[in-house]
Amino acid sequence: MKILVIHGDHTLKSRERFREVINNSKEKGWEIIRVSDDEKFSISERLSGRSLFASKVLYVIDDFKKITTIDLNWIKKNNDKLEGFLVVFHTGTISKTALNKFPKGYKHEEFLLPKLIWKFFDSIYPNNARQSINLLREVIKKEPEEFIFHLLARHLRDLYWVAIDPKGLQYQPWRIGKLKSQASRFKAGVLEKFIASLANLDVKVKTSQENLTQALDFVIASHLE
């Protein structure tokens, strides 16, 4: 069985690639079997079952976290006997240790966020509104503003989370340490208000009450000045 793993923190591009693989297979007349959607059977049972109606089969696992260690060991042991093509998707970066659990010959495509976006995230702290807004304007020249808004909301969530329960975040230690350092710059209650402002903005944008880019400038200025 041929295996392709699609992952990375640029979820917009990784998901587009994931859908592209599925759509291309459909256009070729392949049967699409969503392995992780059927809880009645284990992943190994789904992958070992042969289709009676299609000569080409694309097996789809839409979340890497659904694959257990037992599943990976089974796939690695039996891959040479399996037919078809398997595509695995993950909304994040899979570590090299985890990737090495796949059989030899597998392929993986990693989609990473540009460094400028991370620079923008790092600029989110009190008394740094001007630089943060300038970086935001640079970022949205190359990335959809709705995507950046989603990422910013997630980043603020992580900052709040790491401040109250760092053990609950499943990130690498270096990243948790970086988040802790950034979160410590905020006074009590500021992150909560920042997050609430973004939630309120989300509603207004969806109901066409606000221009997203202009409103984001205002929200950032309000909470970082």
N, C-alpha and C positions, 0 to 999 in steps of 0.2 A: 504494500500500500504506500502510495506517495502522500507525504504529509506537509502541509504548509501552515505555519503559525504566524498570525498577524497580531502585532501588539505595539505598544508605545504610548507615550503620554499625549501625543497629538491625536486625540480621539476622533476629531473630525475627519482627518485624512485616513486614519486606520479603518474607520467604519466604512468610509467610501470604498476603500480597497476591498474590504470584506464583502460588501454588497456587489462590487464589480465581479469578484470571483464567482459568486452565486449566480448572478445574472448571466454571465458568460456561459456557465455550465447549462443553465436552462435553455439558452439560445441554441446550444449544441444538441439539445434533446436528452441531456443526462437526467437521471432520476435524482432528486434532492431528498436526502433523508436527514432530518434534524434529530440527531442522536440524543441531545440533552433535553429534548422536549417530552420524551416518553419516560415517565418514572416507573412504569411497570417492568421495564427491562434495564439491566445494567448496561453501561457503555460497552463493555466487552461483548455482551450478548447482541447488542445492536450492530456492532462492527463486524461480527462474525456471521451475521445473517446475510444470505445472498438474495439479491433481487431476482424475481422470476420474470420481470417485465422489461428490464433495461440492461443493456450491455455495459453502459457506463454509469457509475454511481458516484455522487458527491455526498460524503457524510459531513454534516455540519455540527460543530460544537461551538455555541455562541458565547460561552463563558469558560475560560480556562479553569476557574475555581471549581467548576463542577467535576473536573477530572481528579479522582483520588490517586494516591500513591499506588494503590493496588491496580487501578486502571492503567497507569503509566507503565508499571512493571509488566503487566499483561501485554500491552501494546508493543513494548520493546522486545518481549520474548517471542511474540507471534506475528510480528509485522510482515515478515517474508511470506507468510502463508495467506495474508489478507489481500483482498482485491479492492479496487476502487481508489478514491482520492479523499483525503480527510483535510478539512480546513478548520483550524482552531482560532478563535478570536478572544482577545483580552483587552479590556479598557484600562490599560496601564502597561508598564514595562515589566516583562518577565525576566527574572534574574538568570544569569548564565548557569547557575547551579540547577535551576528548574528546567531550563532548556536542554541541558545535558541528559535529562531523564528520557527525552524522546529518542527513538531509534536512530542509528547512523543513517545519513542520507536525507534526513528531514531538512526542510528549508524554513527560514523565518524572515519576515519583513518587519522592520521596526520603524515606526514613524515618531519622530521626536519633535517637541515644540522648539521653535527658534529661540536662541539665547536672549533675544530682545524681549520676549514675553517674560522670561524668568527675571530679567533685569527690571521689568515693570513691576512684577510681584514683589521683588526685593525692595522697591522704592515705596511700598505701602507702609508708612509709619508716620507718626505725628511730626508736624513742622516740615513736612517734605511735599506738600501739595503741588507746588509748581513743577518740580521735577517729575513727579508721578503723572501729572496731567500731560506734560510734554511727551513722556514715554508712551502714554496711552495713545496719543494722537499718531505717533510713529507706528505703533503696533497695528492700529486699525487701517493703516494704509495697505497692509498686506494680508490681514486676517479679517474675517467677518466680525462686525461689532457684537452680534448676538453671541458668537462663540467666545469672544473675550469676556463678555459680561458673565457668561456661565462659568468660565474659568476663574474669574475674580471672585464670584460668589463662593465657589468651592475653596479657593485659597483662604478667604476670610473664615469660612467654616473650620478649616484646618487650624487656623491660628487660634480660634476660640476653643476648639477641641483640645489642642495641645496644652492650653492654659489650664483646663479643668481636669483633663484625663489623658495625659500623654500615652499611657499604656494602651489606650483604645485605638490608636492610630497604627495601622499596619504598614509603616514606612521603614526605610533603612535608617539606622541610628543617626547617621550624619544629617539626614533631612529633618528628623525630629529635633535634633539639636539646633538646626538653623531656624526652624519654626518657633522653637522656644525663645530663642534670642530675639526674634522679631516681635513675638507676642508680648514680651516683657516690656517693650517700649510703650505699650498702650496703658492708659490709666483704666481702672476698674469701670466697667460699664460701657466703654467706648466701642469695643468690638461688637457688643450686642446691638448697640444703636446703629452702627455701620451696617450690620447684617440686616437689621429691620428696614433700614432705608433702601437697601437693594431689593428686598422683598416687595416693598411698596412700589418701587420703580418698575419692577417686573410687571406688576398688575397694570400700572398706568401705560406702559409701552404696549402691552398686549391689547389694551382697549384704546390705543391710538391717542392717548392723552399727552404723551411726552415723546420728544425726539431722544433716542437712546444716547447718542454721543454727547449731546449738550447736557442732558440730565446727569450722565455719569461724571462729567466735569464738575458739575455743581455738587454732587454727592461726595466726591473725593475731596473737593475743596472744603466742604462743610465739616468733614471728619478728620482731616489731616492738618488743617491750619492751626 
